[in-house]
Amino acid sequence: MPSFMYGAIFVNFLLLAVTVLWFFLKSPDSIISILLFLLFILGTSSFLFSYPLYALIIRKKHYHGLEKKVYRISLKWAVLLAFLITGLLGLSAFDLWNILNLGLFFALWVALLLGVLKNQV
């Protein structure tokens, strides 16, 4: 395992600890606390999803010497996936489940997906 991964794993454990503590110690009584919790979930899940994607890409394409670049690529895709999950949780948390909001959110997500596919994001 490359040495830079240890720092990423450490940051992920810190974010996971903060997320769990926030979940158990802070009540969701204000918009700020809900938004911070969703932000912690976004950070934690994006780091969490990046590790399997990194392992999959590194095994599939055999990049040697380009581990940091491969990790950035996997982190980009993981953030996109985590944004989808966190966005749906955010719509649910603020009770915004309707066809219009879901359609607009999926349009935003598809626009981000197309940007990632064209390497513009």
KOLPALUM-203122 format. One record per atom (N, C-alpha, C, O): atom name; chain; z, x, y negated; residue in three letters. Coordinates in steps of 0.02 Angstrom, whole numbers, plus 50000, padded with zeros to 5 digits. Example, Ala and Ser with C-alpha at 12.3 -4.5 7.8 and 13.67 -1.06 7.14 Angstrom:
BEGIN
   atom   kette      pz      px      py   rest
      N       A   50390   50660   50284    ALA
     CA       A   50390   50615   50225    ALA
      C       A   50390   50660   50165    ALA
      O       A   50423   50712   50166    ALA
      N       A   50354   50642   50112    SER
     CA       A   50357   50684   50053    SER
      C       A   50394   50645   49998    SER
      O       A   50402   50670   49943    SER
END
This chain:
BEGIN
   atom   kette      pz      px      py   rest
      N       A   50000   50043   50059    MET
     CA       A   50000   50000   50000    MET
      C       A   50000   50045   49938    MET
      O       A   50039   50093   49934    MET
      N       A   49956   50030   49890    PRO
     CA       A   49954   50071   49829    PRO
      C       A   50019   50066   49790    PRO
      O       A   50056   50017   49794    PRO
      N       A   50032   50118   49751    SER
     CA       A   50096   50122   49716    SER
      C       A   50103   50069   49661    SER
      O       A   50159   50049   49645    SER
      N       A   50048   50048   49631    PHE
     CA       A   50053   49999   49577    PHE
      C       A   50075   49930   49603    PHE
      O       A   50099   49889   49565    PHE
      N       A   50066   49918   49668    MET
     CA       A   50085   49854   49697    MET
      C       A   50160   49844   49697    MET
      O       A   50184   49787   49695    MET
      N       A   50198   49898   49699    TYR
     CA       A   50271   49892   49699    TYR
      C       A   50295   49861   49633    TYR
      O       A   50341   49820   49633    TYR
      N       A   50265   49881   49578    GLY
     CA       A   50282   49851   49514    GLY
      C       A   50264   49778   49511    GLY
      O       A   50302   49737   49484    GLY
      N       A   50206   49760   49538    ALA
     CA       A   50185   49690   49538    ALA
      C       A   50232   49648   49582    ALA
      O       A   50249   49592   49564    ALA
      N       A   50252   49675   49638    ILE
     CA       A   50299   49639   49682    ILE
      C       A   50366   49630   49648    ILE
      O       A   50398   49578   49655    ILE
      N       A   50389   49682   49612    PHE
     CA       A   50452   49678   49576    PHE
      C       A   50450   49624   49522    PHE
      O       A   50497   49585   49515    PHE
      N       A   50395   49622   49485    VAL
     CA       A   50387   49570   49433    VAL
      C       A   50385   49501   49465    VAL
      O       A   50412   49453   49438    VAL
      N       A   50353   49495   49523    ASN
     CA       A   50350   49431   49558    ASN
      C       A   50419   49409   49580    ASN
      O       A   50436   49350   49572    ASN
      N       A   50459   49454   49606    PHE
     CA       A   50527   49435   49626    PHE
      C       A   50570   49416   49565    PHE
      O       A   50611   49370   49570    PHE
      N       A   50561   49450   49509    LEU
     CA       A   50597   49430   49449    LEU
      C       A   50577   49361   49426    LEU
      O       A   50620   49320   49409    LEU
      N       A   50512   49347   49424    LEU
     CA       A   50489   49281   49405    LEU
      C       A   50513   49227   49453    LEU
      O       A   50531   49172   49432    LEU
      N       A   50513   49243   49517    LEU
     CA       A   50537   49195   49567    LEU
      C       A   50611   49181   49557    LEU
      O       A   50632   49124   49563    LEU
      N       A   50650   49233   49544    ALA
     CA       A   50722   49223   49532    ALA
      C       A   50734   49181   49469    ALA
      O       A   50777   49137   49469    ALA
      N       A   50697   49195   49416    VAL
     CA       A   50705   49156   49354    VAL
      C       A   50684   49084   49365    VAL
      O       A   50717   49038   49340    VAL
      N       A   50630   49073   49403    THR
     CA       A   50608   49005   49417    THR
      C       A   50659   48966   49457    THR
      O       A   50673   48908   49441    THR
      N       A   50686   48997   49508    VAL
     CA       A   50736   48963   49550    VAL
      C       A   50800   48949   49509    VAL
      O       A   50828   48894   49513    VAL
      N       A   50822   48998   49470    LEU
     CA       A   50881   48986   49429    LEU
      C       A   50869   48932   49377    LEU
      O       A   50912   48890   49365    LEU
      N       A   50810   48932   49347    TRP
     CA       A   50793   48880   49298    TRP
      C       A   50792   48811   49330    TRP
      O       A   50814   48762   49301    TRP
      N       A   50766   48808   49392    PHE
     CA       A   50763   48745   49427    PHE
      C       A   50832   48717   49442    PHE
      O       A   50843   48657   49435    PHE
      N       A   50878   48760   49463    PHE
     CA       A   50944   48736   49482    PHE
      C       A   50993   48730   49424    PHE
      O       A   51039   48689   49428    PHE
      N       A   50985   48769   49371    LEU
     CA       A   51035   48769   49318    LEU
      C       A   51015   48729   49257    LEU
      O       A   51059   48709   49218    LEU
      N       A   50951   48718   49246    LYS
     CA       A   50929   48683   49185    LYS
      C       A   50902   48615   49203    LYS
      O       A   50861   48608   49247    LYS
      N       A   50926   48565   49168    SER
     CA       A   50901   48497   49181    SER
      C       A   50838   48486   49140    SER
      O       A   50832   48511   49084    SER
      N       A   50791   48448   49167    PRO
     CA       A   50728   48435   49130    PRO
      C       A   50736   48380   49078    PRO
      O       A   50707   48326   49085    PRO
      N       A   50776   48393   49027    ASP
     CA       A   50791   48341   48979    ASP
      C       A   50749   48347   48915    ASP
      O       A   50751   48302   48873    ASP
      N       A   50712   48401   48907    SER
     CA       A   50671   48408   48847    SER
      C       A   50602   48435   48866    SER
      O       A   50591   48460   48921    SER
      N       A   50556   48429   48820    ILE
     CA       A   50488   48452   48832    ILE
      C       A   50487   48528   48840    ILE
      O       A   50449   48554   48880    ILE
      N       A   50529   48563   48801    ILE
     CA       A   50530   48636   48804    ILE
      C       A   50552   48660   48872    ILE
      O       A   50522   48708   48899    ILE
      N       A   50603   48629   48901    SER
     CA       A   50627   48652   48966    SER
      C       A   50575   48638   49021    SER
      O       A   50567   48678   49067    SER
      N       A   50539   48582   49016    ILE
     CA       A   50487   48567   49065    ILE
      C       A   50429   48616   49058    ILE
      O       A   50403   48640   49108    ILE
      N       A   50408   48630   48996    LEU
     CA       A   50353   48677   48985    LEU
      C       A   50371   48747   49007    LEU
      O       A   50328   48782   49035    LEU
      N       A   50432   48769   48995    LEU
     CA       A   50452   48835   49018    LEU
      C       A   50454   48839   49094    LEU
      O       A   50435   48889   49124    LEU
      N       A   50477   48786   49126    PHE
     CA       A   50477   48785   49199    PHE
      C       A   50406   48788   49226    PHE
      O       A   50393   48824   49275    PHE
      N       A   50360   48750   49196    LEU
     CA       A   50290   48753   49218    LEU
      C       A   50260   48822   49205    LEU
      O       A   50218   48845   49244    LEU
      N       A   50280   48854   49151    LEU
     CA       A   50256   48922   49137    LEU
      C       A   50282   48971   49189    LEU
      O       A   50245   49015   49211    LEU
      N       A   50345   48964   49208    PHE
     CA       A   50373   49007   49261    PHE
      C       A   50337   48994   49327    PHE
      O       A   50325   49042   49365    PHE
      N       A   50322   48932   49342    ILE
     CA       A   50285   48916   49404    ILE
      C       A   50216   48947   49402    ILE
      O       A   50191   48972   49453    ILE
      N       A   50183   48944   49344    LEU
     CA       A   50116   48974   49337    LEU
      C       A   50119   49049   49351    LEU
      O       A   50077   49075   49388    LEU
      N       A   50166   49083   49321    GLY
     CA       A   50172   49155   49332    GLY
      C       A   50189   49173   49403    GLY
      O       A   50159   49218   49432    GLY
      N       A   50237   49138   49431    THR
     CA       A   50258   49153   49499    THR
      C       A   50203   49138   49550    THR
      O       A   50190   49179   49594    THR
      N       A   50171   49081   49543    SER
     CA       A   50120   49064   49592    SER
      C       A   50057   49107   49584    SER
      O       A   50023   49121   49633    SER
      N       A   50042   49128   49523    SER
     CA       A   49983   49171   49516    SER
      C       A   49995   49240   49548    SER
      O       A   49951   49267   49580    SER
      N       A   50055   49268   49538    PHE
     CA       A   50070   49330   49573    PHE
      C       A   50073   49320   49649    PHE
      O       A   50050   49362   49687    PHE
      N       A   50101   49264   49669    LEU
     CA       A   50108   49250   49741    LEU
      C       A   50040   49241   49775    LEU
      O       A   50031   49265   49831    LEU
      N       A   49994   49209   49742    PHE
     CA       A   49927   49199   49771    PHE
      C       A   49884   49262   49767    PHE
      O       A   49836   49268   49805    PHE
      N       A   49901   49308   49723    SER
     CA       A   49859   49367   49715    SER
      C       A   49865   49416   49774    SER
      O       A   49818   49452   49788    SER
      N       A   49922   49417   49807    TYR
     CA       A   49931   49465   49862    TYR
      C       A   49887   49450   49922    TYR
      O       A   49854   49495   49947    TYR
      N       A   49884   49387   49947    PRO
     CA       A   49838   49374   50002    PRO
      C       A   49765   49382   49983    PRO
      O       A   49724   49405   50023    PRO
      N       A   49748   49364   49921    LEU
     CA       A   49679   49373   49898    LEU
      C       A   49662   49447   49895    LEU
      O       A   49606   49467   49912    LEU
      N       A   49708   49489   49873    TYR
     CA       A   49698   49561   49870    TYR
      C       A   49685   49588   49940    TYR
      O       A   49639   49627   49951    TYR
      N       A   49727   49568   49987    ALA
     CA       A   49719   49592   50056    ALA
      C       A   49653   49569   50085    ALA
      O       A   49620   49606   50122    ALA
      N       A   49633   49508   50070    LEU
     CA       A   49570   49482   50096    LEU
      C       A   49510   49519   50066    LEU
      O       A   49464   49537   50103    LEU
      N       A   49511   49531   50001    ILE
     CA       A   49455   49566   49969    ILE
      C       A   49452   49639   49990    ILE
      O       A   49397   49665   50002    ILE
      N       A   49509   49671   49995    ILE
     CA       A   49509   49743   50012    ILE
      C       A   49486   49754   50084    ILE
      O       A   49453   49804   50098    ILE
      N       A   49502   49708   50129    ARG
     CA       A   49479   49714   50198    ARG
      C       A   49406   49696   50206    ARG
      O       A   49370   49725   50247    ARG
      N       A   49384   49648   50167    LYS
     CA       A   49316   49623   50174    LYS
      C       A   49264   49672   50146    LYS
      O       A   49212   49682   50177    LYS
      N       A   49279   49702   50089    LYS
     CA       A   49229   49744   50056    LYS
      C       A   49243   49818   50059    LYS
      O       A   49200   49858   50038    LYS
      N       A   49300   49839   50083    HIS
     CA       A   49318   49910   50093    HIS
      C       A   49311   49950   50029    HIS
      O       A   49273   49999   50026    HIS
      N       A   49346   49930   49977    TYR
     CA       A   49348   49968   49916    TYR
      C       A   49398   50024   49924    TYR
      O       A   49457   50012   49939    TYR
      N       A   49376   50086   49916    HIS
     CA       A   49422   50143   49919    HIS
      C       A   49422   50176   49851    HIS
      O       A   49370   50195   49825    HIS
      N       A   49481   50184   49823    GLY
     CA       A   49487   50213   49757    GLY
      C       A   49483   50163   49701    GLY
      O       A   49493   50181   49643    GLY
      N       A   49469   50101   49716    LEU
     CA       A   49463   50049   49665    LEU
      C       A   49514   49994   49675    LEU
      O       A   49500   49936   49662    LEU
      N       A   49573   50012   49698    GLU
     CA       A   49623   49962   49715    GLU
      C       A   49646   49922   49655    GLU
      O       A   49658   49862   49660    GLU
      N       A   49653   49956   49597    LYS
     CA       A   49675   49920   49537    LYS
      C       A   49623   49869   49515    LYS
      O       A   49640   49813   49494    LYS
      N       A   49560   49887   49519    LYS
     CA       A   49507   49840   49501    LYS
      C       A   49507   49780   49548    LYS
      O       A   49498   49723   49526    LYS
      N       A   49515   49793   49612    VAL
     CA       A   49517   49738   49661    VAL
      C       A   49577   49693   49648    VAL
      O       A   49572   49632   49655    VAL
      N       A   49634   49723   49630    TYR
     CA       A   49693   49682   49615    TYR
      C       A   49682   49639   49553    TYR
      O       A   49704   49582   49551    TYR
      N       A   49649   49666   49503    ARG
     CA       A   49634   49626   49443    ARG
      C       A   49587   49568   49460    ARG
      O       A   49595   49513   49434    ARG
      N       A   49539   49580   49504    ILE
     CA       A   49494   49526   49526    ILE
      C       A   49534   49473   49563    ILE
      O       A   49525   49413   49550    ILE
      N       A   49577   49494   49609    SER
     CA       A   49616   49445   49647    SER
      C       A   49665   49409   49602    SER
      O       A   49679   49350   49613    SER
      N       A   49692   49443   49551    LEU
     CA       A   49738   49410   49505    LEU
      C       A   49702   49359   49462    LEU
      O       A   49730   49307   49445    LEU
      N       A   49639   49373   49445    LYS
     CA       A   49600   49325   49406    LYS
      C       A   49589   49260   49446    LYS
      O       A   49597   49206   49419    LYS
      N       A   49572   49266   49510    TRP
     CA       A   49562   49207   49551    TRP
      C       A   49628   49171   49565    TRP
      O       A   49630   49110   49569    TRP
      N       A   49681   49210   49572    ALA
     CA       A   49747   49179   49585    ALA
      C       A   49771   49140   49524    ALA
      O       A   49801   49087   49532    ALA
      N       A   49759   49166   49464    VAL
     CA       A   49779   49130   49403    VAL
      C       A   49739   49065   49397    VAL
      O       A   49766   49014   49375    VAL
      N       A   49676   49067   49416    LEU
     CA       A   49636   49005   49414    LEU
      C       A   49664   48953   49463    LEU
      O       A   49669   48894   49445    LEU
      N       A   49681   48974   49523    LEU
     CA       A   49710   48928   49571    LEU
      C       A   49779   48903   49549    LEU
      O       A   49795   48844   49556    LEU
      N       A   49819   48948   49522    ALA
     CA       A   49886   48929   49498    ALA
      C       A   49881   48883   49437    ALA
      O       A   49923   48839   49429    ALA
      N       A   49830   48892   49395    PHE
     CA       A   49820   48847   49339    PHE
      C       A   49804   48777   49362    PHE
      O       A   49826   48728   49332    PHE
      N       A   49765   48771   49416    LEU
     CA       A   49750   48705   49443    LEU
      C       A   49813   48671   49468    LEU
      O       A   49825   48613   49452    LEU
      N       A   49854   48707   49505    ILE
     CA       A   49915   48678   49533    ILE
      C       A   49965   48661   49478    ILE
      O       A   49994   48607   49477    ILE
      N       A   49974   48708   49431    THR
     CA       A   50022   48696   49377    THR
      C       A   49999   48642   49330    THR
      O       A   50039   48603   49304    THR
      N       A   49934   48637   49318    GLY
     CA       A   49908   48584   49276    GLY
      C       A   49919   48516   49306    GLY
      O       A   49937   48468   49271    GLY
      N       A   49908   48511   49371    LEU
     CA       A   49921   48446   49404    LEU
      C       A   49995   48429   49404    LEU
      O       A   50014   48371   49396    LEU
      N       A   50037   48480   49413    LEU
     CA       A   50109   48468   49408    LEU
      C       A   50129   48448   49337    LEU
      O       A   50173   48406   49327    LEU
      N       A   50097   48478   49287    GLY
     CA       A   50111   48461   49218    GLY
      C       A   50090   48390   49201    GLY
      O       A   50126   48354   49166    GLY
      N       A   50032   48369   49226    LEU
     CA       A   50011   48300   49215    LEU
      C       A   50060   48252   49248    LEU
      O       A   50074   48198   49222    LEU
      N       A   50084   48271   49306    SER
     CA       A   50132   48229   49341    SER
      C       A   50200   48228   49304    SER
      O       A   50232   48176   49300    SER
      N       A   50220   48286   49278    ALA
     CA       A   50286   48290   49245    ALA
      C       A   50288   48249   49181    ALA
      O       A   50339   48219   49165    ALA
      N       A   50233   48247   49146    PHE
     CA       A   50231   48209   49083    PHE
      C       A   50203   48139   49093    PHE
      O       A   50189   48104   49044    PHE
      N       A   50195   48118   49155    ASP
     CA       A   50173   48051   49173    ASP
      C       A   50105   48034   49141    ASP
      O       A   50097   47982   49109    ASP
      N       A   50058   48080   49150    LEU
     CA       A   49991   48072   49121    LEU
      C       A   49938   48062   49174    LEU
      O       A   49880   48082   49165    LEU
      N       A   49957   48032   49230    TRP
     CA       A   49909   48020   49284    TRP
      C       A   49865   47961   49267    TRP
      O       A   49885   47903   49277    TRP
      N       A   49806   47973   49243    ASN
     CA       A   49755   47921   49237    ASN
      C       A   49687   47955   49244    ASN
      O       A   49682   48016   49243    ASN
      N       A   49636   47915   49250    ILE
     CA       A   49570   47941   49265    ILE
      C       A   49544   47985   49209    ILE
      O       A   49513   48036   49222    ILE
      N       A   49557   47966   49147    LEU
     CA       A   49533   48005   49090    LEU
      C       A   49564   48074   49088    LEU
      O       A   49528   48124   49082    LEU
      N       A   49630   48078   49093    ASN
     CA       A   49663   48143   49091    ASN
      C       A   49645   48187   49150    ASN
      O       A   49634   48247   49143    ASN
      N       A   49641   48157   49209    LEU
     CA       A   49621   48196   49268    LEU
      C       A   49549   48221   49261    LEU
      O       A   49534   48279   49278    LEU
      N       A   49505   48179   49236    GLY
     CA       A   49436   48200   49226    GLY
      C       A   49430   48256   49175    GLY
      O       A   49392   48304   49185    GLY
      N       A   49467   48250   49120    LEU
     CA       A   49465   48303   49069    LEU
      C       A   49495   48368   49095    LEU
      O       A   49470   48422   49080    LEU
      N       A   49549   48363   49133    PHE
     CA       A   49579   48423   49161    PHE
      C       A   49532   48457   49211    PHE
      O       A   49525   48518   49210    PHE
      N       A   49501   48418   49254    PHE
     CA       A   49454   48448   49302    PHE
      C       A   49393   48476   49267    PHE
      O       A   49364   48525   49290    PHE
      N       A   49372   48446   49212    ALA
     CA       A   49316   48474   49173    ALA
      C       A   49336   48541   49143    ALA
      O       A   49296   48588   49144    ALA
      N       A   49397   48546   49117    LEU
     CA       A   49422   48610   49092    LEU
      C       A   49426   48661   49148    LEU
      O       A   49407   48719   49138    LEU
      N       A   49450   48641   49206    TRP
     CA       A   49457   48687   49261    TRP
      C       A   49388   48711   49286    TRP
      O       A   49380   48770   49303    TRP
      N       A   49340   48666   49290    VAL
     CA       A   49273   48685   49311    VAL
      C       A   49241   48732   49259    VAL
      O       A   49206   48779   49278    VAL
      N       A   49253   48721   49195    ALA
     CA       A   49228   48766   49143    ALA
      C       A   49259   48836   49152    ALA
      O       A   49224   48886   49145    ALA
      N       A   49323   48839   49166    LEU
     CA       A   49355   48903   49179    LEU
      C       A   49327   48935   49243    LEU
      O       A   49317   48996   49245    LEU
      N       A   49315   48895   49294    LEU
     CA       A   49286   48920   49356    LEU
      C       A   49217   48949   49344    LEU
      O       A   49201   49003   49370    LEU
      N       A   49176   48915   49306    LEU
     CA       A   49110   48941   49291    LEU
      C       A   49113   49005   49249    LEU
      O       A   49072   49050   49258    LEU
      N       A   49162   49009   49205    GLY
     CA       A   49172   49071   49167    GLY
      C       A   49194   49128   49212    GLY
      O       A   49172   49185   49202    GLY
      N       A   49237   49114   49260    VAL
     CA       A   49258   49166   49307    VAL
      C       A   49200   49188   49350    VAL
      O       A   49192   49248   49365    VAL
      N       A   49159   49140   49372    LEU
     CA       A   49101   49158   49413    LEU
      C       A   49050   49200   49376    LEU
      O       A   49016   49242   49406    LEU
      N       A   49045   49190   49311    LYS
     CA       A   48999   49230   49270    LYS
      C       A   49032   49293   49241    LYS
      O       A   49001   49329   49203    LYS
      N       A   49095   49305   49260    ASN
     CA       A   49135   49363   49236    ASN
      C       A   49142   49363   49160    ASN
      O       A   49139   49416   49129    ASN
      N       A   49151   49305   49130    GLN
     CA       A   49161   49301   49059    GLN
      C       A   49234   49286   49041    GLN
      O       A   49252   49285   48982    GLN
      N       A   49275   49275   49090    VAL
     CA       A   49345   49260   49077    VAL
      C       A   49387   49317   49103    VAL
      O       A   49448   49315   49097    VAL
END
